[in-house]
Amino acid sequence: MTETQQTRAHALRALHAKHPAHPLHARRAPDPDTAVTPLNLHVLEQVVESLSREYEGMFSPETVERYVFESYSSLARTAKVDTFLGILTEHFANDRLRALAKSQGKIAKLVPHVLFVCAPNIGRSQMAAALLAHAAGDAVEVRSAGITPGTRVHPLTAEVLRERGVELTKSYPKPLTDDIVRATDYVVTIGHDNACPIYPDKRYLDWDIAGPDVEHLDDVRIEEVRGIVDQIEAHVHQLWAEIREQSRATEDEQARTAV
């Protein structure tokens, strides 16, 4: 069995775990290609077809399929409901393929890329990404990820950001992947125990900002979240200033060498 087939089989087993086969089928020998609901498999196949067209000439259909089913497996591990899992899988796989293409020089990197990482990716890293995207606009490409992603972005995260005019409507917890790190210029870890791949020519920062106790997230008070956002916002402003300064220095150097 090829690596792609193994990845696909693993994803299909995850699908089957969330949608057991009809009792009449339960007596059959396990078959990851059939022991799933046709609807979910159909959705993933459509995603593969769509992304294969988008990345034609950059990646083979087999590579796209592997990324789609890997992405599905990663998200399905923590998803409590799968109503939007197909859409999120497409978004996540597309983001990873785009990052891979940029790291390989198949797509030009026109702006700096920043990645924020915290353990669950439900609060601090989401806040930082949203605040920098709000401040920098199209001048920076921003992502966030988690070492051990939670099931959903904490509701108070979105509420407190909304108080500051920042919307967090399309965000979801996602795992840290090597392809995303490779395409990144600035890697910011927030909190402790955030192991992250180390590559040359990247700026690594660590912000010592504690988050709420993950064992008692339902008891978190909004005042506590506001205090965390205050700390993160201050760090984001410093980072944005550093990025602007570095971008100007790079542009000046390019202008000198072009003369």
Secondary structure, 3 states (H helix, E strand, C coil): CCHHHHHHHHHHHHHHHHCCCCCCCCCCCCCCCCCCCHHHHHHHHHHHHHHHHHCCCCCCHHHHHHHHHHHHHHHHCCCCCCCCHHHHHHHHHHHHHHHHHHHCCCCCCCCCEEEEEECCCCCHHHHHHHHHHHHHHHHCEEEEEECCCCCCCCHHHHHHHHHCCCCCCCCCCCECCHHHHHCCCEEEEECCCCCCCCCCCCEEEEECCCCCCHHHHHHCCHHHHHHHHHHHHHHHHHHHHHHHHHHHHHHHHHHHHHC
